[in-house]
Amino acid sequence: MSARGVLYVHSAPAALCPHVEWAVAGVVGVPVKLDWVAQPAAPGHHRAELNWQGKAGTASAVASALNTWQRLRFEVTEEGSPGCDGVRYSYTPSLGMFTAITSAAGEVLVPEGRLRAAVEQAAAAGTDLAAEIDRLTGRAWDEELEPFRYAGDGAPVRWLHAVG
C-alpha cells in the first residue's frame, strides 16, 4: 500500500448510491459500504466520504469508474507517493472531468510547459491570461463544487484499505 487519498461524493441521487459503492469496490477489490447522508445543497441527493489506502493510481481508477454516471458530483484525491505526484480528479455534470497535479497541501500545480503554452496562446490570440490560468487551475470546477463541499462539513468519514 503505497498511496492514500479521499473520495468525496458530493452529490449522488439515491438510486446511484449502491452503484457508486459497487464501482469503488470493483476498483479496490474489497466490499465498500459508504455512510450516505443527505446533501443539503441538492435536495434528494446524498453525499459520502471515503478515506482510502491502496496502490498508486487508485484515484485514477476510481475516477474512471465513476465517470460513467453523469448525475454525480465527486472528487477523488491521491497524495503524492514515491515516484508519483499527488493528483485530484473533479467531476460535475455540467463541466465533466478536471484533472490536476497537486502539492502536499492539496493546491493545484500547473506544469511549466502548460504555463508557457497558456502565455503564448493568450498573447497570440489576444485573450486574457488570467482566464487561461483559471482554466488550468480548474477554477470553474472549484466554484461549482464549493457549495457541495461546504454542505459536507461534519459528514461521517470512513477508512478503506484496498487489497493488492
N, C-alpha and C positions, 0 to 999 in steps of 0.2 A: 504494500500500500504506500505509494509514493506521492499521492496528490490528495487534496481535500478541497471542498468548496461547499456552496449552498445552492439549493434550488428554491427559488421563490416563485410559487404560482400565485400571481397577484389576483387573477380573476379567471374563474372557470365556471361555466354553467354546471348545475348539479349533475346533469346526465353525463358530463365528461369526466367527473371526478374519478370514478373507478378506472376509466381508460387511461388517465394520467398515471395512476398507480401501476397499472399493468405495463405501460410503456417504460416507466422508470425501472420496474422490476426486470423487464427484458434486457435492459442495458446493464444493470449492476449484478444480475444473477442471483438475487435473493428477493423474497417477498417484500413488498413495500406497502405499508398502511400509513397514510398521512392523516394528521389531525386537521380536518377541514373545519373552518369557521366561516361565518357569514362575512361577506365583503361589503362593508357599508358604502363604499364608493360605487358599487354596481349591484343594486338590489336584485336578488335572485341568483347571484353568483357567490362562489366560495373562494377562499384563499387557504394556502398552506405553505409551510417552510420545511425544508429537509436539509440538515447538515449531512454531508456525505464524505466518505473517505474511500478512495479506490485508486486505480491506476491512472497515470497521466492520460488525458484525452477523454476522461469520463464526461466532463462538461459538454464537450462537442457531441458526443454520442447521445446524451440526454436531450440537448437542444435539437438535434436532428430528429429524434423520436417524437418530440412534442410539436415540432414544426408542422406536422401533418394536420393539426386541428387549428383552423383559422379563428376559432372563437376564444382562444386562450390569450391571456397576457402573462408573460413569465420572464424571469431572468435566471440564468444559470451562471455561477461563478466558479472559477478554479484558481486557487492560489498558485503562485509560481512554485516550481519544484526543480530539482537538479536537472538542468538541460532544457527546461520548459519555462516560458514566460507565463505569467498569470493571464487569464482571459475572462471576458464577460460576454455572454450572449443575451441580448434583449429582444423580445418579440412582442409586437402589438398587432391586432388585426388590421389596422389601417396602414401601418408602416412596414410590416414584415419584420425580417430579422436584421439585427445590427450586431456586429462582432467587433470587439476591441481588445487589444493587449492592455493589461492593467498593471499598475505598480503594486507594491506590497500594501499600500494604503487604499487600494481599490480605485485609484484615479486612472482615467483613460490615458494611454501613452500613444502618441502618433509617431510612427517611424519617420526618420529623416527624409527618405525618398518620397513619401506621401506628402510631407510638408512642402518640399521643393516643388513637386508637381502642382500642388494647390496654388502656390505663389505664382508659378509660371502660367497656369491656366487663368488665374484672376487677372494677371497683367495682360495676357494675350486677348482675353475676351472682354476686358474692361468690367469685370464683375467684382463684387465685394469680397475681399479676402476674409473678412470676419464670417461671412456666410459660409465660405468654403471650410473654415476651421470648425464652425458649428456642425457642419455635415460630417467632418472627420471625427469629431468627438461624440457624435450621437446625441446632440442636444435635443432634437425632436423626440427621440425615444425617452430621454430623461423627463422632458416636460409632460409627455403623455402618461408616463408611468408614475410620476411623483404623487398624484392623489391616491393611487393604489398602494404605494409604499407607505405613505403616511397613515392610511387607514389600517395598516397591518401592525402598527406599534402595539406591542404586548401580545401578539399572536403566539400560540404554542410552537415550540421548536423541538424537533426530534433528530437524533443522530442515526446514521446508517453506515455500516461498514460493509463494503462490497466484497464479494468473493473474488479470488483470482489474483 
